[in-house]
Amino acid sequence: KTPVLERSKQWYQRRVRGIIRGKYSAMLAAVILLSTLALVAGEGVGHNKVLNFPAGDNTANFLKFNPDTDETSALTVCAWLRKTTSDNTRYWFSYAISGQDNEIIVGENDPGSVAFYIQNSNYIITPAGLWPVNIWTHICASWDATTKAVIMINGEVKASQDGLFAGGAIRAGGSLVIGQEQDNVGGGFDATQCYQGDVYNVNIWQYALSEEEMSFLFTSGRCGYGETEDDPKVPYSVFFGQEPQGDAKFVDGSCMDLEDPSVGKVLRFPPQSEISTSNYVQLTADFGADSLDSLSICFWYFKAFSDTSRYVFSYAVSGDDNAIIVGEQSGKLGLWIRRTKYLSDAALEQQTWYHICTTWGSDSGMAIYVDGEKVGEAA
């Protein structure tokens, strides 16, 4: 990952020069980011390539291959889905082996529910109405033979059962189909059970992700690069390497897909339980000027801490370690310029994305904006 991170650092240096403009004192300084922004750096084949299944009942549209998996006593399947139907018994994930065509099934049972079957008779199902039509939804189904099975929708547990298929194992050597439900290995499709809509970023882990990891994959966003403790056994790049059948096809998604290495990536710092003074990004900022008489700093911010005083952006020069600071103090979002402090009335909630802009001008004073709305200003 080093090349990606290095390119992202170079991009960030360019962005710092582009975002902070004007004239300010002493450019031989370090900009230090100390924050709880969320997400990760990462790069994957198939990014922004969505597997589309057109409308209409059929048995011709699917993606099929034999995954390189081992027999396992734990498993997690996660994906982003945007379905175009709402009725009974539609399944988008089907894994079958000889003698058991329903080794794993994930799909819809009652309208708007999510169903997770293991070897046909072991299953959990969420209440109906939780999976909307025509809206991107993040779904995870996780199982561990020693603990429980869980279904999470958009980062929240919607079904859980202790002891499901306790002591059991999911067997290797089967056929995996996306878009249809197998009634025999590799086939036996029923047109009334076909999936219709979009599937993106399917991943299979041969262990049970924690609820925190599954929630993080959702909060990372559909266009992000959420990571887990261990890499998936079958990543989305493997799905993207297969040939869809019928009218199923990979299409361009709505995520930005530029050469800029920062696209789809967010700088993530460990949670509050793992806080450390060693977690930061530091660089020497070249603003292209000897001094500034105005500036603007904007960024997306995901707050993951519970205490009231944390700082996301720190710019220091010789003789003034608080030349610019952006962060929270006493639960209020604030801006510091040359030790002059302004605290707005904005109080940010945890586990929520915010777009934050702070501005300063030597003749106009300071202002703070949250999600496009001015939340305060001071001369």
N, C-alpha and C positions, 0 to 999 in steps of 0.2 A: 504493500500500500504506500510505501514511501514516495514513489514518483507522483501519485495522485495528491498526497498531502503537500508535497513540495510545490506542485503546480497551483494548488489551492492557496498556499501561502503567497506565491507570487501574484496570483489574482487579487488576494486581499490587499497586498501592498498597493496595487494599482487602484483598487477601489477606495482605499484610504485617501490617496491623492485626489481621487475624483469627488469624494463625498465632502471632505473637509477643505473648504476653499477660502481664499481671502488672505489676510495678513495678520500674523500673530507672532509672538516672540520666540526666538531660539528654536531652530529646527533640529538641533543635534540631540534628539530625545528618543525615548522608547515609548511606544504605545503598548499598553498591556491590557488585554481583555481578561477580566475576572468575572465570569458569569455562569448562569445556568441556562444558557441557550440549549436547545435540545437537538438532537440528531447526530448523524454520523457521516464521516467520509466513506465513500465506497464507490464502486464502479461495476456495472454488470451488463453483460450481453443481454439484449432484449429490453433494455430500458426504453420506456415509452412505446413499446410494441404490444398492443392489446389483442388478445385472441377473441375474435368476434364470431358469434353464432347467430345467423339471420333469423328473423321471425318465421314462424310456420312449423307445424309438427312434421317431423321427418326422422329418418334413421340414417341419413347419409352424411350429416355434419358432425364431425368428431375429430379428436386428436388421440392417437393411440401409440403406445410404445411399452416396452418391457423395462421397467426401471431397475437400476443397479442398486438394489437394497438387500439387506440381510434380514434374517428372522429377528424379530424385535419384540420386546415386552413393553415398549413405550413408543409413542409416535405423536407428532403434531403436524397438522396440515393448516396452512394459512393462505389466504388469497384476498384480493380485492375483486368484488363482483358488482355488476350492474345488470340486473335481470330485467326483462321486458314483459314477463308474464307474472301472474299471481293466481295459482291454482294448486291443486294437490299433486303430490308425487312427481316433482321435477328434480332431477339429480344431475349435478355438474361434475362430480368426482366419483369414479367407480374403479375399484381395484379388485380383480378376480383371480383366483388360482384354481387349479384342477380340483374339483370336488367341492368348491365353495365360491360361487359366483358373486357373493356379497361379503367378501373378506373385509372390505372397507367401502362404505358409501357415505357421501356427504351431499346434502341437497335440501330440498323443501318438502315437507310432509303436508301439514295443513298450510293454507295460504299465509305467507309471511313468516312461517316458522323455519328454524334450521334444525335438520335432523342429522345425527351422526350414528351410523351403524357399524358394528364390528361383528363379523361372522354371523350376520343376519339377525340373531336373537338377542344380541347385546347392544343396547342403544340408549341414547338420551335425545330428547327433543325439547326445544325451547317453546314457550307459549307462542301462539299465532300473532301475526301482526307486527313482528319486530324487524322483519326484513322488507324494506319498502321497494316499490317498483321504480325503475328508471333513476335510481340514486346510487352512486358508488358507495358500497358498504364493505367494511373489512370484517371478515369472518375467520375465526380460528377454531379448530376442533383438536383437542388434546386428550391423550389417554396414557395412563401408566398402570400397569398390572398390579403394582404394589400400593397404589393410592386411590386414584379416582379418574373420572373423565370430566372434561369441562368444555363448554361451548362459550366463546366470547364473541360479541358483536360490537364493533366499534369501540374496542378496548374495555368492555364491561362484561362481567360474567352474567350470562343469561340462562344457563343450565349447568348443573353440576351433580354428579352422583358418585359417592364413595363406593369403592369395591366393585366397580363395573368390570366384568370379565377378569376378575382377580386371578392372578397366577397364569393367565393366558398368554398367547403369543400370536403375533401377526406373521404369517409365513412369507418366505421369499419366493422369487421365480414366477411372479404373476404378471398379468396384463393390466396396465393402467389406461383408462379411457377418460378423457375430459369431454363433456358435452352430451354423453349418453350413459345409460345404466345397463350394465352387462347382465344378461341372464344365462350366458355361458361364456367361457373364457374368450375374449376378443370379439364377442358378437351377441346375438340374441336381443337386439335393441327393440324397444317399444316406442313408437313415435310420440305417444302421449306423455312419455316421461322425459323427452329430450329437453335439454337446457337451451334457452334462447336469451341472448344478451351478450355481455362482455365479461371476460375473465382476464385478470392481470396479476402478475407477480405471485404466481403459485409457488410455494416452497414446501418441501417435506423434510421434517427433522425426525431422526430416529431416537428421539428422547422427548419427554414432555416439557415443553417450554413452561416457565413459570408464568403466573398471571401477570406479573410485572413486565416480563419480556413481551408477552402478547399485547399488552396495553401499549407498550413502547412502540411496537411495530405500527399500531394504529396512529399514535400521536406523531410518528415520524412522517405520516402523510403518504398519500398514494404516489406522489412524485418523488418522495424522499428515498433514502437508502438506510432504512432501519437495520441494525445488526443485532445478532443474538450472541450468547456466550460461545456457542459452537456453530460452525457453518451448517447450513442445511445439507442433508444427504443428497437430496434431489433439488437443486436450485432452479430458479426460473429459466436460467440460460439453457438448461437441458430441455425444458418444454419448448423453448423458442427454437431449438435445433431440430425439432420434429416437423413433419409435413402434415398440415391439417388436411382433412378429407372433406369431400363434397364442397359446399359453399362456405365452410368455415375457413377463416383466414386471419393472419396477423395484419393489423392495421395500425397506422400511426395514432397514438393517443394524444391527449390534450396537454400533456406535460411539456414544458420547454425542453428542447433537445438540441442544444447548441454545442459548439466546440469548447466553450468556456468550462473549465473543469469544476467550477463552483456550482454549476446548475444541478439542482436536485440534492445538494449536499448542505448540511448544516453543522456547525461546530458544536459538539456536545461535550459538556463537562460532567463528571460523575455526580451522583446524587448527594444530598446533604449528609447521608450516613457515611460517605467516603470523602468528605471534604478535605482538601489539602492545599498547602501553599505551593505545591509543585505543579498544579494544574493551571496552565495559562498559555496564551500565545503572546509572544513579544517580538517586536520588530522596530527598526529605526524608520521613522516616517519622513519621507521626502515630499514636502508639500510644494516644492518648486518656488518658494518665496521665503524671505527672511523674517517676515512677520505677518500676522493676520489681523484684520479689523472686523471680520465677520466669519461665521462658520455655521454649518449644519451637519448634524450626525443623525443618520437614520438606520434602523435595523428592525428585523423581526425578532421577537423575544418570547421565549417559553419559560415561564417561571416555575421552578420545581422545588423551591425552598419555603419553609414556614416562618423563619424568623424575619425581623423587620428591617434589617440594615445590611444590604449587600450592594456591591458596585460592579457594573458590567464593563465600564470603559474608563481607563485611566491613562492620561497623557501627562508626562512629567518632563521638566527641563531642569537644568542645573540651577539650584537655588529656589526651585518651586516644584515640589513633588505633587501639588494639586493644581496644575495649570488648567486641566480639564478633567472633570469627573462626571460620569452619568451613572445613576444608580438609585437605590432606595435608602432612605433614612427614616426611622420611626414610622415605617409603613407607607411613606409617601415618596412618589417618584420625583427625583430632583436633578438639578444641573449645577455644577460648580465651575466658575471661571475665575482663575487667579484667586482662589479661596473665597470668592464671593459666592454665597450659596443661595439658590432659590429652590424651595420645595413646593411642588404643586399640591393640589388636593386629590390627585389621582392615587387610588389604592388598587394595586393589581392583584387579581385572584391567582391562586395556584392552578397549574395544569391547564393553562389557557394561552393561546398564541395572541400576541399583541404586536401591532406595528407602532413603533415609537420613533418620533423625530424630536430632536432638540435643536434650537437655533439660538444664535447670539450675534449681536451687532454692536459695535462700539457706540453707535448713535441710536439704536433701537432697543437695546436690552435683551433679555432672555425670554424664550417661550418654549413650551413643551406641548407636543401633540401626541395623542393616543388614538390609534385607528382613524386618523384623519381629522379628529376633532381637537381644537385647542383646549387644553385643560388648565392652562394658567400662563401668566406672563408677568414679568417684573422689569422695571426700568433699570 
